[in-house]
Structures are given as structure tokens and as C-alpha cells.
């Protein structure tokens, strides 16, 4: 039942997001042009001389012939990165589905590698660790869905176009612990500035107010039921994971911390108590 609901939800969401993404890319030059002609930008320009600084830097950039080579090399690099990212996403998706289907048999053979006298204990710890990872993914998904829903409401109240696309982006960024939702909100606010500072202010007021509620009430309640990791340990784990492996490390940090704490609590501390 849950799988059918998720399939129906994504079958309706993905085409809308793709359609709005295409429309956003096509309308982006007009949006930027409207922003440059807006009164808000003219007020900023009169105070800080933004247009003059931009024109000076552009002329300096055009005058340097080495930059043309860098542009073509950068475009080629971007194209290569897009193709590689597409293949990587496809491979990860296929491998994820494969591992999900074959996970029970893989765990069965992994537990067989342990000595028979300790096999039951290893199986218990393995099931607890995999369960904590699953609960973390479910909890983070709940937080991300709530984040995207609030973003959609804020976008709708502010009167911004591309509501489904911006809400999907906000929910996707919410999967990144600590800084993801904040970064997504800043980017959407910058996009909202192309429609006027009033729209950007309305969206920012609603969305960033919700982020405070999420940080102090929603996320702690959801994640405390998902994984039993203290807040200080979660913050340290996310910072260490991000420093080592970037975004991937930040995503893996909390379930890994939950697994390490389980091993410490169930194996190391009882052994130390017996000494």
C-alpha cells in the first residue's frame, strides 16, 4: 500500500518538476532582465555601484584572451560532469534496487562468516544497525517532506512561479543535515528576488521561521524516535563526515554514529565492566 502511494505520488510529481524545470530554464534570461530593470536593483546600484563594478569586471574578463580557452574548457568540463553524474545516478539507482532485493540473503551469508558461538550476537547487532539506518532514512524523509510542503506553501503565498520545482528543491536540500535546508532557503530567496523584494521577503519570513520550528521541535522529535543519537554527537558526526567525504559523508554520518554507539553500548562497555 505504501509503495503504491509513493509510486503514485512520484509519478505525479516528477513530470511536473521536469516541466517546470524546462520552463524555468527558458524564462531565466527574462527573469534576470526584469530583475536588472527593477526598482530594487536600481536602488542597490545607486548606493553600491553594482552595475559599474560588473561592467568593469566583464570588460577586464573579455580583454584577457586566456579566459576564452578557460570558458570552452569549463563548458566541456560541465558537459562531462553532467554525463558522468547521470551515469552515476543511474548506477546508484540500479545498485540500490539490487541491494534492497538481495539484502536478506546478503545478511544471511554475512552472519554465517561469524563463529557459531557468536553468530546470534552478531546477527542481533547487524539487525539493530541496519534498522537504525532504515529508521534514520524514514525520519529524514519525513523532515524533508515537511520542509518541501512548507516551502510550497510559502512560495504560493509569496506568489512565486514554479512552486512544485522550488518545493522539490527545498525538500531535496533538506536531506543534507545542518546546512542543507538553510542553503536551499537562501537560494530560493535569491530566485524570488527576480520577482521583487516583497515576494522574497514574504517567502523568507515564512520559510526561515519554519526552519526555527523545525530545528527546535520537529527534527528533534522525529529523529529521537528514528535514531537514539544525542544532539552533540550528531553535530560532531556530521561535521566530521562533511570534512572527510563532503555531502556524502554528512548524509552517512548520523547512521554511522548510531551504529558505533550501538557497538560501544552492547560490546565495549559490557566487556569493560567484566574486567
N, C-alpha and C positions, 0 to 999 in steps of 0.2 A: 504493500500500500504506500509506504513511504517512498520507495523507489519510483512508483508510478507518479506520485505527486511531484517529486523532484524532476522527473523527466518532462512532465507537462509544463512545469514552471520554466525550466531552461529552454524548452522548445519555443515558448512564447517570448522569453527574454532575449535570447541570443539574436534572432532575426531583427528585433527592434534595436538592439545595441549596434549591430552591424549597419543597419540602415541609418541610424543617427550618426554613427562614426563617419560614414561616407558624406552625409550632409554637412557635418562639422568641418571636415577637411575642405570641402568645396566652398563653404561660407567663411572659412578662416581669413582669407585676404580681405573680404568686405568687412568683417568684424574688426580686424586690425585697423583698417582705413577709417571706419566710423569712430574707433577709439582715439585715433590721432586727430580727428576733427572735432572731438567732443570738447565741451567747455572745461571739463575736469582736467584733461590733458593740457589745454591752453593755460589754465591756472598754474599747473605744475611747471610748464615750460617758462612762463613769465617769471617764476620765482627761482628756478634752478637752471634754466637754460638747457633743458634736456635735448631739444631738437638740435641746437648748435653743437653740443657735445657729440651727439650721434652722427651728425653730418661730418664733423671733423675726423672722427674715428673711421667713418666709412671712406672718406677721401684718402686717408692715410692707408687704409687697407687696400683700396683699389690701386694706389700708386705702387705698391710693392708687388712685383710680378711673381715672387715666390709664393704668394698666397693663392694664386690660381692653381698651381700644382697641388697645394695643400687641399684646396676645395675639391678637385677631382679625386684626389686620393681619399679624402674624407667621405665623399659620396660613394665611392667604390667600397670603402670600409663599412659604411652604413648598410649598403645593399647586401654585402656579405654577412654582416651581423644579423640582418633580418632573416636571410635564408637559413643561417645556422640556428637562429632562435626558433624558427618554425620547425626545423627538423628535430631540434632538441625537445620542444614541447610535444611533438608527435611521439618521439621515442619514449619520453617520460610517461605520457598517457598510456601508450601500449604496455609498457613495463608495469605501470601501476595496476592496470586491469589484470595483467597476467599474475602479478604477485598476490593480488587480492583473491583471485580464484584459487591459486595454488598455496595460499598461506597455511591452511591447516596441515597439509601434507609436509610442507617445508618445516613447520614447527615440530611435527611428529618425528621426522628424521633428525632434526637438530637435538631434540631431547634424547634420542637414542644414543647420541655420542657421549652423554654423561654416564658415569658409572651407575650400575643398577642400584646401589645402596643410596645414591644421592639423586636419582632420577626424579623422584617425586618432588623433592625440594626444588630442583632446577626447573621443573615444569611449572610449579607454583609461582616462582619468581618470574619466569618468562611470561606467563599469562598475565600477571599483575602489571608488568612493564608494558606489554602490548595493549592492555586495557587502558592504562594511563595515557598512552599515545592516542588511542581512539577517542577517549573522553576529552582530551585536550583539543583534538581536531573538531569535535562536535561543539565544545564550548566556544572555541574561536569562531566557528561558523555562525553560531547564534549571535555573538557580538558583532560580526561583520554584517549579518543580515539586518540587525537593528540599526547599525550605522548607516547602511545604504538606504534603509527606509526613512530615517530621519533626514538624510541628505536629499532624498527625493521630495519630502515634504517641504524642506527649506528652499529647494530650487523652485518648486511650484509656487510657494508663497512669494518668493522674490520675482517671479515672472520670467525666469530664465528659460531659454530653449534647451533642447537636448537633455530633458530631465532624466530619461532612462540611462543614457550614456554616462552622465555625471554621477548619478546614484550608483551605477555599476562600478565606476572608477573608485568612488569613495569606499564602497564595500570591499573592493579588491585590495585597496591600500590598507584597510583596517586589519587585514591578516598579518601585516608586519607589526610586531609588538612595539610598544612605546612610541615610536615616531611615525608610524605609517598613517594613522588617522589624521594627525596634525599636518603632515606633509600633504596629504590628499586635500584637506580643507584649505590650505594655503594656495594650492594650485587651482582649485575650483574658484576660490575668491578672485584670483588673478584673471581667470577666464571671465568671471562675472563683471569685472571692471570694463570689459569691452562693451557691455550694455549700459554702463553708467555706475557711478559710485553708490547711488541709492540702492540698486539691486545687490551690489557686492556687500554693502553694509547690512542689508536685511539677511542675506544668506549667512554672512559671517556671525552675526549676532545669534541666530538660531542654532547654527551648527556647532560653533565653539562653546556655546552654553551647554549643549548636549554632551560635548566631549568632557566637560567637567563632571556632569552627572554620570557619564559612563565610567570615568576614571575612579570615582569615589563610591559608586553604588552598583552600577550594572556589572562591569567587568569583575570586580572582586567577588560578587555573589555567584556569578556564573562560573568563574574559574576555580573558586574554592570548592564547588561541587564536582568540577571536572578533574582537577589535579590538586593534590594536597601539597602545594609548594608555597612556602612563606613569601610574602611580597619582596623582602630584601633579597632572598635567594633568586627569585625570578628576575629582578632587575640586574643583579650581578651576572646571572647566566646569559641574559640577552645581550648585555654589553660585551661580555667575553666572546659569545658566539658571533656577534656582528664584527668584532675586531678580527676574528680568525677567518671567517668564511663569508662575511658580508650579509646580505639579506637571507641567504640560505641558512647561515649559522644562527641568525636571530630567530628564524622560524623553528629550527630544531632545538633551540636552547632549552626551552621550558620542559618539553617531554623528556629530553636527556637528563635534565636536572631532577625530574620526578623519578626517573629510573635509577639514578645514582643514589638519591635519598632512600629509595626502597632497599637497595642493596646494602647501604650503610645501616639502615634500621633493622633489617632482617638477618644480615650476615655478620657485618663487622662488629656492631655493638654487642650482640649475644656472645660472640667469640671473645671480646674483650672482657665481658662480665665473668666468663668462665676462667680467666687467667688469674 
